[in-house]
Amino acid sequence: MKHMRHTAKEVGDWIRVEAEFSGEYAHQLTYAIKTSDTDEQLKNVIISSIIDRYMFFYVNSNRPHKITKLMLELLDKKDFQFGAPSPRNNLLEQSIDHLIKGSGLLPTLWKVQQIWGNSTAQELMDYLYNQYYKDFEPNDDHISWINKYKSFYLNQGKPWEEDG
């Protein structure tokens, strides 16, 4: 942006954000851009589309990064989620699907049940559940993911339920 060159020369650092959108999300975004009547509406659409997909957090504290805070402050409305979910929003569904199909959990439950009888599959699940409460400590990535996607999943519902 040539008209901002004088500003660029005065600052010591930059954050450049680029985003690529496709599918239904891109169509919704295009429609929102085309139907924007004012520069303010257009600014909100553009910033919202970036924040909807890409929010930045400090890893050690999970506080929103300065660039995220600045973008949020630019918005008139804080409702910045379009109808089409981010492809990364399905991480929970992928994790559940992996547990069912790819991790070997269900075959392992079947094996212990075949060896020790019907109640041992539940015993193993109880053991894993207790290990979760006893030993699991979420890391920074886990916490950041929750900060970013919790509200989405609360609105969407539980992926393992029929209506979810």
ZIPECOR-V693977 format. One record per backbone hydrogen bond with DSSP energy under -0.5 kcal/mol. CO is the residue of the C=O (numbers start at 0). NH is the residue of the N-H. E is the energy in kcal/mol with one decimal. If there is no record, write none. Layout:
# ZIPECOR-V693977
((CO NH E) (CO NH E))
This chain:
# ZIPECOR-V693977
((0 3 -1.4) (1 4 -1.5) (3 6 -0.5) (3 7 -2.2) (4 8 -1.8) (5 9 -0.6) (6 9 -1.1) (6 10 -0.8) (7 10 -0.6) (14 16 -0.5) (15 17 -0.5) (21 24 -0.7) (21 25 -1.0) (22 26 -1.7) (23 27 -2.5) (24 28 -2.6) (25 29 -2.7) (26 30 -2.4) (27 31 -2.5) (28 32 -2.5) (29 33 -2.8) (30 34 -2.1) (32 35 -1.1) (37 41 -2.2) (38 42 -2.7) (39 43 -2.3) (40 44 -2.3) (41 45 -2.5) (42 46 -2.8) (43 47 -2.6) (44 48 -2.3) (45 49 -1.6) (46 50 -2.8) (47 51 -2.8) (48 52 -0.8) (49 52 -0.7) (49 53 -3.5) (55 64 -3.2) (57 61 -2.5) (62 57 -2.9) (64 68 -2.4) (65 69 -2.7) (66 70 -2.1) (67 71 -2.6) (68 72 -2.3) (69 73 -1.2) (70 74 -0.7) (71 74 -0.9) (77 79 -1.1) (79 81 -0.5) (82 84 -0.6) (85 88 -1.5) (86 89 -0.9) (87 90 -1.7) (88 91 -0.7) (89 93 -2.9) (90 94 -2.5) (91 95 -2.5) (92 96 -2.9) (93 97 -2.6) (94 98 -2.2) (95 99 -2.0) (96 100 -3.2) (96 101 -0.6) (97 101 -1.3) (97 102 -2.8) (98 104 -0.6) (98 105 -0.7) (103 107 -2.1) (104 108 -2.5) (105 109 -2.3) (106 110 -2.5) (107 111 -2.5) (108 112 -1.9) (109 113 -2.2) (110 114 -2.1) (111 115 -3.1) (112 116 -1.7) (116 119 -1.4) (117 120 -0.6) (118 122 -1.9) (119 123 -2.6) (120 124 -2.1) (121 125 -2.7) (122 126 -2.5) (123 127 -2.6) (124 128 -2.5) (125 129 -2.5) (126 130 -2.4) (127 131 -2.3) (128 132 -1.7) (129 133 -2.2) (130 134 -3.3) (130 135 -0.8) (131 135 -1.3) (138 142 -2.1) (139 143 -2.6) (140 144 -2.3) (141 145 -2.1) (142 146 -2.5) (143 147 -1.9) (144 148 -2.8) (145 149 -2.2) (148 152 -2.3) (149 153 -2.4) (150 154 -1.9) (151 155 -2.5) (152 156 -2.7) (157 160 -1.7) (160 163 -1.2))
